[in-house]
Amino acid sequence: MLIQVEFAGELPATAEKYVDLGEGEIGYRLDVRPNRLLQLMVQDVGPGLVGIRWTWPDDGVS
């Protein structure tokens, strides 16, 4: 599965891969690419949540 987010305006302050497979939440830092994209490819993920989250420079809320 490929998850991709493209930012048209302001870039986020932080971004991370978010994983919760039932044993607690884990975050892994992601860098916004020069083409303003965040991309995440995942394979063989069982039940749970996988996604991308970010915070804006002003508010700290994604």
PDB file of N, CA, C and O in Angstrom, chain B, residues numbered from 101:
ATOM      1  N   MET B 101       0.846  -1.170   0.000  1.00  0.00           N
ATOM      2  CA  MET B 101       0.000   0.000   0.000  1.00  0.00           C
ATOM      3  C   MET B 101       0.894   1.236   0.000  1.00  0.00           C
ATOM      4  O   MET B 101       1.897   1.285   0.712  1.00  0.00           O
ATOM      5  N   LEU B 102       0.530   2.216  -0.789  1.00  0.00           N
ATOM      6  CA  LEU B 102       1.239   3.489  -0.838  1.00  0.00           C
ATOM      7  C   LEU B 102       0.316   4.574  -0.298  1.00  0.00           C
ATOM      8  O   LEU B 102      -0.824   4.710  -0.742  1.00  0.00           O
ATOM      9  N   ILE B 103       0.818   5.342   0.662  1.00  0.00           N
ATOM     10  CA  ILE B 103       0.097   6.498   1.200  1.00  0.00           C
ATOM     11  C   ILE B 103       0.908   7.725   0.818  1.00  0.00           C
ATOM     12  O   ILE B 103       2.114   7.771   1.057  1.00  0.00           O
ATOM     13  N   GLN B 104       0.257   8.717   0.227  1.00  0.00           N
ATOM     14  CA  GLN B 104       0.962   9.923  -0.222  1.00  0.00           C
ATOM     15  C   GLN B 104       0.152  11.163   0.128  1.00  0.00           C
ATOM     16  O   GLN B 104      -1.067  11.189  -0.045  1.00  0.00           O
ATOM     17  N   VAL B 105       0.837  12.186   0.620  1.00  0.00           N
ATOM     18  CA  VAL B 105       0.221  13.475   0.924  1.00  0.00           C
ATOM     19  C   VAL B 105       1.036  14.549   0.211  1.00  0.00           C
ATOM     20  O   VAL B 105       2.262  14.569   0.310  1.00  0.00           O
ATOM     21  N   GLU B 106       0.358  15.439  -0.506  1.00  0.00           N
ATOM     22  CA  GLU B 106       1.027  16.556  -1.180  1.00  0.00           C
ATOM     23  C   GLU B 106       0.558  17.868  -0.561  1.00  0.00           C
ATOM     24  O   GLU B 106      -0.642  18.094  -0.408  1.00  0.00           O
ATOM     25  N   PHE B 107       1.509  18.732  -0.206  1.00  0.00           N
ATOM     26  CA  PHE B 107       1.191  20.022   0.400  1.00  0.00           C
ATOM     27  C   PHE B 107       1.261  21.112  -0.653  1.00  0.00           C
ATOM     28  O   PHE B 107       2.269  21.251  -1.346  1.00  0.00           O
ATOM     29  N   ALA B 108       0.181  21.890  -0.774  1.00  0.00           N
ATOM     30  CA  ALA B 108       0.114  22.947  -1.777  1.00  0.00           C
ATOM     31  C   ALA B 108       0.605  24.284  -1.228  1.00  0.00           C
ATOM     32  O   ALA B 108       1.121  25.109  -1.982  1.00  0.00           O
ATOM     33  N   GLY B 109       0.453  24.502   0.055  1.00  0.00           N
ATOM     34  CA  GLY B 109       0.847  25.777   0.657  1.00  0.00           C
ATOM     35  C   GLY B 109       1.994  25.583   1.624  1.00  0.00           C
ATOM     36  O   GLY B 109       3.057  25.074   1.268  1.00  0.00           O
ATOM     37  N   GLU B 110       1.756  25.998   2.848  1.00  0.00           N
ATOM     38  CA  GLU B 110       2.764  25.897   3.900  1.00  0.00           C
ATOM     39  C   GLU B 110       3.132  24.435   4.163  1.00  0.00           C
ATOM     40  O   GLU B 110       2.280  23.548   4.098  1.00  0.00           O
ATOM     41  N   LEU B 111       4.405  24.199   4.457  1.00  0.00           N
ATOM     42  CA  LEU B 111       4.861  22.857   4.788  1.00  0.00           C
ATOM     43  C   LEU B 111       4.686  22.603   6.282  1.00  0.00           C
ATOM     44  O   LEU B 111       4.734  23.538   7.080  1.00  0.00           O
ATOM     45  N   PRO B 112       4.482  21.338   6.664  1.00  0.00           N
ATOM     46  CA  PRO B 112       4.302  21.038   8.081  1.00  0.00           C
ATOM     47  C   PRO B 112       5.592  21.223   8.870  1.00  0.00           C
ATOM     48  O   PRO B 112       6.691  21.157   8.319  1.00  0.00           O
ATOM     49  N   ALA B 113       5.435  21.456  10.179  1.00  0.00           N
ATOM     50  CA  ALA B 113       6.593  21.579  11.065  1.00  0.00           C
ATOM     51  C   ALA B 113       7.221  20.206  11.307  1.00  0.00           C
ATOM     52  O   ALA B 113       8.445  20.070  11.306  1.00  0.00           O
ATOM     53  N   THR B 114       6.388  19.198  11.511  1.00  0.00           N
ATOM     54  CA  THR B 114       6.861  17.823  11.706  1.00  0.00           C
ATOM     55  C   THR B 114       5.931  16.879  10.968  1.00  0.00           C
ATOM     56  O   THR B 114       4.769  17.202  10.720  1.00  0.00           O
ATOM     57  N   ALA B 115       6.445  15.722  10.623  1.00  0.00           N
ATOM     58  CA  ALA B 115       5.633  14.683   9.996  1.00  0.00           C
ATOM     59  C   ALA B 115       6.167  13.332  10.444  1.00  0.00           C
ATOM     60  O   ALA B 115       7.367  13.157  10.659  1.00  0.00           O
ATOM     61  N   GLU B 116       5.246  12.377  10.580  1.00  0.00           N
ATOM     62  CA  GLU B 116       5.689  11.050  10.983  1.00  0.00           C
ATOM     63  C   GLU B 116       4.761   9.964  10.487  1.00  0.00           C
ATOM     64  O   GLU B 116       3.575  10.184  10.243  1.00  0.00           O
ATOM     65  N   LYS B 117       5.338   8.786  10.347  1.00  0.00           N
ATOM     66  CA  LYS B 117       4.581   7.566  10.094  1.00  0.00           C
ATOM     67  C   LYS B 117       3.978   7.173  11.435  1.00  0.00           C
ATOM     68  O   LYS B 117       4.674   7.158  12.450  1.00  0.00           O
ATOM     69  N   TYR B 118       2.698   6.856  11.444  1.00  0.00           N
ATOM     70  CA  TYR B 118       1.974   6.502  12.647  1.00  0.00           C
ATOM     71  C   TYR B 118       1.591   5.030  12.551  1.00  0.00           C
ATOM     72  O   TYR B 118       1.002   4.599  11.560  1.00  0.00           O
ATOM     73  N   VAL B 119       1.927   4.262  13.585  1.00  0.00           N
ATOM     74  CA  VAL B 119       1.605   2.834  13.600  1.00  0.00           C
ATOM     75  C   VAL B 119       1.009   2.478  14.951  1.00  0.00           C
ATOM     76  O   VAL B 119       1.573   2.810  15.994  1.00  0.00           O
ATOM     77  N   ASP B 120      -0.127   1.803  14.931  1.00  0.00           N
ATOM     78  CA  ASP B 120      -0.711   1.239  16.152  1.00  0.00           C
ATOM     79  C   ASP B 120      -1.307  -0.113  15.780  1.00  0.00           C
ATOM     80  O   ASP B 120      -2.388  -0.183  15.193  1.00  0.00           O
ATOM     81  N   LEU B 121      -0.606  -1.170  16.119  1.00  0.00           N
ATOM     82  CA  LEU B 121      -1.053  -2.523  15.794  1.00  0.00           C
ATOM     83  C   LEU B 121      -1.617  -3.225  17.025  1.00  0.00           C
ATOM     84  O   LEU B 121      -1.621  -4.454  17.098  1.00  0.00           O
ATOM     85  N   GLY B 122      -2.094  -2.442  17.987  1.00  0.00           N
ATOM     86  CA  GLY B 122      -2.715  -3.000  19.164  1.00  0.00           C
ATOM     87  C   GLY B 122      -1.797  -3.103  20.369  1.00  0.00           C
ATOM     88  O   GLY B 122      -2.244  -3.475  21.454  1.00  0.00           O
ATOM     89  N   GLU B 123      -0.526  -2.782  20.199  1.00  0.00           N
ATOM     90  CA  GLU B 123       0.435  -2.872  21.301  1.00  0.00           C
ATOM     91  C   GLU B 123       0.967  -1.499  21.692  1.00  0.00           C
ATOM     92  O   GLU B 123       2.019  -1.401  22.323  1.00  0.00           O
ATOM     93  N   GLY B 124       0.253  -0.442  21.324  1.00  0.00           N
ATOM     94  CA  GLY B 124       0.679   0.919  21.615  1.00  0.00           C
ATOM     95  C   GLY B 124       1.109   1.642  20.353  1.00  0.00           C
ATOM     96  O   GLY B 124       1.482   1.030  19.352  1.00  0.00           O
ATOM     97  N   GLU B 125       1.048   2.933  20.428  1.00  0.00           N
ATOM     98  CA  GLU B 125       1.330   3.813  19.295  1.00  0.00           C
ATOM     99  C   GLU B 125       2.832   4.025  19.120  1.00  0.00           C
ATOM    100  O   GLU B 125       3.560   4.198  20.098  1.00  0.00           O
ATOM    101  N   ILE B 126       3.287   4.011  17.872  1.00  0.00           N
ATOM    102  CA  ILE B 126       4.695   4.279  17.544  1.00  0.00           C
ATOM    103  C   ILE B 126       4.716   5.314  16.432  1.00  0.00           C
ATOM    104  O   ILE B 126       3.905   5.248  15.508  1.00  0.00           O
ATOM    105  N   GLY B 127       5.639   6.272  16.511  1.00  0.00           N
ATOM    106  CA  GLY B 127       5.807   7.268  15.458  1.00  0.00           C
ATOM    107  C   GLY B 127       7.230   7.240  14.936  1.00  0.00           C
ATOM    108  O   GLY B 127       8.180   7.134  15.711  1.00  0.00           O
ATOM    109  N   TYR B 128       7.380   7.336  13.622  1.00  0.00           N
ATOM    110  CA  TYR B 128       8.680   7.377  12.959  1.00  0.00           C
ATOM    111  C   TYR B 128       8.750   8.647  12.127  1.00  0.00           C
ATOM    112  O   TYR B 128       7.851   8.911  11.329  1.00  0.00           O
ATOM    113  N   ARG B 129       9.792   9.427  12.299  1.00  0.00           N
ATOM    114  CA  ARG B 129       9.924  10.696  11.584  1.00  0.00           C
ATOM    115  C   ARG B 129       9.954  10.490  10.063  1.00  0.00           C
ATOM    116  O   ARG B 129      10.586   9.562   9.558  1.00  0.00           O
ATOM    117  N   LEU B 130       9.260  11.375   9.354  1.00  0.00           N
ATOM    118  CA  LEU B 130       9.292  11.428   7.894  1.00  0.00           C
ATOM    119  C   LEU B 130       9.737  12.824   7.476  1.00  0.00           C
ATOM    120  O   LEU B 130       9.428  13.802   8.156  1.00  0.00           O
ATOM    121  N   ASP B 131      10.451  12.923   6.376  1.00  0.00           N
ATOM    122  CA  ASP B 131      10.869  14.214   5.837  1.00  0.00           C
ATOM    123  C   ASP B 131      10.038  14.537   4.607  1.00  0.00           C
ATOM    124  O   ASP B 131       9.793  13.674   3.764  1.00  0.00           O
ATOM    125  N   VAL B 132       9.604  15.793   4.513  1.00  0.00           N
ATOM    126  CA  VAL B 132       8.885  16.246   3.321  1.00  0.00           C
ATOM    127  C   VAL B 132       9.890  16.308   2.178  1.00  0.00           C
ATOM    128  O   VAL B 132      10.951  16.919   2.301  1.00  0.00           O
ATOM    129  N   ARG B 133       9.546  15.676   1.078  1.00  0.00           N
ATOM    130  CA  ARG B 133      10.444  15.634  -0.077  1.00  0.00           C
ATOM    131  C   ARG B 133      10.470  16.995  -0.784  1.00  0.00           C
ATOM    132  O   ARG B 133       9.561  17.804  -0.599  1.00  0.00           O
ATOM    133  N   PRO B 134      11.503  17.249  -1.590  1.00  0.00           N
ATOM    134  CA  PRO B 134      11.591  18.538  -2.297  1.00  0.00           C
ATOM    135  C   PRO B 134      10.368  18.845  -3.172  1.00  0.00           C
ATOM    136  O   PRO B 134      10.055  20.013  -3.405  1.00  0.00           O
ATOM    137  N   ASN B 135       9.684  17.818  -3.651  1.00  0.00           N
ATOM    138  CA  ASN B 135       8.487  18.044  -4.473  1.00  0.00           C
ATOM    139  C   ASN B 135       7.222  18.212  -3.615  1.00  0.00           C
ATOM    140  O   ASN B 135       6.106  18.103  -4.123  1.00  0.00           O
ATOM    141  N   ARG B 136       7.405  18.478  -2.306  1.00  0.00           N
ATOM    142  CA  ARG B 136       6.329  18.781  -1.362  1.00  0.00           C
ATOM    143  C   ARG B 136       5.475  17.569  -1.020  1.00  0.00           C
ATOM    144  O   ARG B 136       4.314  17.717  -0.638  1.00  0.00           O
ATOM    145  N   LEU B 137       6.038  16.370  -1.152  1.00  0.00           N
ATOM    146  CA  LEU B 137       5.310  15.140  -0.900  1.00  0.00           C
ATOM    147  C   LEU B 137       5.813  14.423   0.347  1.00  0.00           C
ATOM    148  O   LEU B 137       7.000  14.460   0.672  1.00  0.00           O
ATOM    149  N   LEU B 138       4.890  13.778   1.029  1.00  0.00           N
ATOM    150  CA  LEU B 138       5.212  12.769   2.032  1.00  0.00           C
ATOM    151  C   LEU B 138       4.745  11.448   1.449  1.00  0.00           C
ATOM    152  O   LEU B 138       3.607  11.344   0.991  1.00  0.00           O
ATOM    153  N   GLN B 139       5.604  10.437   1.458  1.00  0.00           N
ATOM    154  CA  GLN B 139       5.225   9.135   0.923  1.00  0.00           C
ATOM    155  C   GLN B 139       5.581   8.051   1.931  1.00  0.00           C
ATOM    156  O   GLN B 139       6.594   8.122   2.626  1.00  0.00           O
ATOM    157  N   LEU B 140       4.719   7.054   1.984  1.00  0.00           N
ATOM    158  CA  LEU B 140       4.912   5.933   2.883  1.00  0.00           C
ATOM    159  C   LEU B 140       4.437   4.674   2.178  1.00  0.00           C
ATOM    160  O   LEU B 140       3.299   4.615   1.711  1.00  0.00           O
ATOM    161  N   MET B 141       5.293   3.674   2.097  1.00  0.00           N
ATOM    162  CA  MET B 141       4.907   2.390   1.519  1.00  0.00           C
ATOM    163  C   MET B 141       4.966   1.347   2.622  1.00  0.00           C
ATOM    164  O   MET B 141       5.965   1.250   3.335  1.00  0.00           O
ATOM    165  N   VAL B 142       3.907   0.569   2.765  1.00  0.00           N
ATOM    166  CA  VAL B 142       3.856  -0.476   3.779  1.00  0.00           C
ATOM    167  C   VAL B 142       3.410  -1.790   3.151  1.00  0.00           C
ATOM    168  O   VAL B 142       2.637  -1.811   2.194  1.00  0.00           O
ATOM    169  N   GLN B 143       3.918  -2.890   3.713  1.00  0.00           N
ATOM    170  CA  GLN B 143       3.565  -4.222   3.246  1.00  0.00           C
ATOM    171  C   GLN B 143       3.251  -5.108   4.440  1.00  0.00           C
ATOM    172  O   GLN B 143       3.764  -4.892   5.538  1.00  0.00           O
ATOM    173  N   ASP B 144       2.425  -6.084   4.223  1.00  0.00           N
ATOM    174  CA  ASP B 144       2.141  -7.120   5.217  1.00  0.00           C
ATOM    175  C   ASP B 144       1.771  -6.555   6.578  1.00  0.00           C
ATOM    176  O   ASP B 144       2.306  -6.985   7.600  1.00  0.00           O
ATOM    177  N   VAL B 145       0.868  -5.603   6.595  1.00  0.00           N
ATOM    178  CA  VAL B 145       0.412  -5.017   7.854  1.00  0.00           C
ATOM    179  C   VAL B 145      -0.850  -5.747   8.283  1.00  0.00           C
ATOM    180  O   VAL B 145      -1.808  -5.853   7.518  1.00  0.00           O
ATOM    181  N   GLY B 146      -0.843  -6.244   9.502  1.00  0.00           N
ATOM    182  CA  GLY B 146      -2.013  -6.924  10.045  1.00  0.00           C
ATOM    183  C   GLY B 146      -3.045  -5.926  10.526  1.00  0.00           C
ATOM    184  O   GLY B 146      -2.998  -4.754  10.151  1.00  0.00           O
ATOM    185  N   PRO B 147      -3.982  -6.377  11.358  1.00  0.00           N
ATOM    186  CA  PRO B 147      -5.005  -5.475  11.901  1.00  0.00           C
ATOM    187  C   PRO B 147      -4.373  -4.333  12.698  1.00  0.00           C
ATOM    188  O   PRO B 147      -3.411  -4.542  13.438  1.00  0.00           O
ATOM    189  N   GLY B 148      -4.909  -3.149  12.545  1.00  0.00           N
ATOM    190  CA  GLY B 148      -4.406  -1.984  13.264  1.00  0.00           C
ATOM    191  C   GLY B 148      -4.483  -0.742  12.400  1.00  0.00           C
ATOM    192  O   GLY B 148      -5.233  -0.692  11.425  1.00  0.00           O
ATOM    193  N   LEU B 149      -3.697   0.260  12.768  1.00  0.00           N
ATOM    194  CA  LEU B 149      -3.674   1.529  12.048  1.00  0.00           C
ATOM    195  C   LEU B 149      -2.273   1.840  11.554  1.00  0.00           C
ATOM    196  O   LEU B 149      -1.295   1.654  12.278  1.00  0.00           O
ATOM    197  N   VAL B 150      -2.180   2.314  10.321  1.00  0.00           N
ATOM    198  CA  VAL B 150      -0.937   2.825   9.753  1.00  0.00           C
ATOM    199  C   VAL B 150      -1.309   4.059   8.959  1.00  0.00           C
ATOM    200  O   VAL B 150      -2.276   4.036   8.198  1.00  0.00           O
ATOM    201  N   GLY B 151      -0.554   5.141   9.123  1.00  0.00           N
ATOM    202  CA  GLY B 151      -0.857   6.353   8.386  1.00  0.00           C
ATOM    203  C   GLY B 151       0.241   7.384   8.530  1.00  0.00           C
ATOM    204  O   GLY B 151       1.316   7.106   9.061  1.00  0.00           O
ATOM    205  N   ILE B 152      -0.051   8.579   8.047  1.00  0.00           N
ATOM    206  CA  ILE B 152       0.870   9.713   8.138  1.00  0.00           C
ATOM    207  C   ILE B 152       0.163  10.800   8.931  1.00  0.00           C
ATOM    208  O   ILE B 152      -1.013  11.083   8.699  1.00  0.00           O
ATOM    209  N   ARG B 153       0.876  11.404   9.860  1.00  0.00           N
ATOM    210  CA  ARG B 153       0.327  12.553  10.582  1.00  0.00           C
ATOM    211  C   ARG B 153       1.372  13.652  10.612  1.00  0.00           C
ATOM    212  O   ARG B 153       2.567  13.399  10.459  1.00  0.00           O
ATOM    213  N   TRP B 154       0.899  14.887  10.814  1.00  0.00           N
ATOM    214  CA  TRP B 154       1.814  16.026  10.812  1.00  0.00           C
ATOM    215  C   TRP B 154       1.291  17.116  11.721  1.00  0.00           C
ATOM    216  O   TRP B 154       0.126  17.107  12.118  1.00  0.00           O
ATOM    217  N   THR B 155       2.164  18.055  12.046  1.00  0.00           N
ATOM    218  CA  THR B 155       1.790  19.241  12.817  1.00  0.00           C
ATOM    219  C   THR B 155       2.166  20.471  12.004  1.00  0.00           C
ATOM    220  O   THR B 155       3.134  20.463  11.244  1.00  0.00           O
ATOM    221  N   TRP B 156       1.384  21.524  12.180  1.00  0.00           N
ATOM    222  CA  TRP B 156       1.668  22.798  11.527  1.00  0.00           C
ATOM    223  C   TRP B 156       2.553  23.643  12.435  1.00  0.00           C
ATOM    224  O   TRP B 156       2.498  23.484  13.654  1.00  0.00           O
ATOM    225  N   PRO B 157       3.366  24.534  11.880  1.00  0.00           N
ATOM    226  CA  PRO B 157       4.251  25.363  12.698  1.00  0.00           C
ATOM    227  C   PRO B 157       3.527  26.170  13.777  1.00  0.00           C
ATOM    228  O   PRO B 157       4.086  26.374  14.856  1.00  0.00           O
ATOM    229  N   ASP B 158       2.308  26.634  13.521  1.00  0.00           N
ATOM    230  CA  ASP B 158       1.600  27.512  14.444  1.00  0.00           C
ATOM    231  C   ASP B 158       0.947  26.812  15.614  1.00  0.00           C
ATOM    232  O   ASP B 158       1.058  27.258  16.756  1.00  0.00           O
ATOM    233  N   ASP B 159       0.250  25.688  15.325  1.00  0.00           N
ATOM    234  CA  ASP B 159      -0.662  25.169  16.339  1.00  0.00           C
ATOM    235  C   ASP B 159      -0.314  23.813  16.934  1.00  0.00           C
ATOM    236  O   ASP B 159      -0.870  23.460  17.974  1.00  0.00           O
ATOM    237  N   GLY B 160       0.576  23.036  16.329  1.00  0.00           N
ATOM    238  CA  GLY B 160       0.920  21.735  16.865  1.00  0.00           C
ATOM    239  C   GLY B 160      -0.166  20.687  16.732  1.00  0.00           C
ATOM    240  O   GLY B 160      -0.081  19.626  17.350  1.00  0.00           O
ATOM    241  N   VAL B 161      -1.205  20.971  15.920  1.00  0.00           N
ATOM    242  CA  VAL B 161      -2.308  20.032  15.713  1.00  0.00           C
ATOM    243  C   VAL B 161      -2.276  19.548  14.278  1.00  0.00           C
ATOM    244  O   VAL B 161      -2.087  20.346  13.359  1.00  0.00           O
ATOM    245  N   SER B 162      -2.462  18.228  14.067  1.00  0.00           N
ATOM    246  CA  SER B 162      -2.473  17.709  12.701  1.00  0.00           C
ATOM    247  C   SER B 162      -3.882  17.625  12.152  1.00  0.00           C
ATOM    248  O   SER B 162      -4.076  17.207  11.010  1.00  0.00           O
TER     249      SER B 162
END
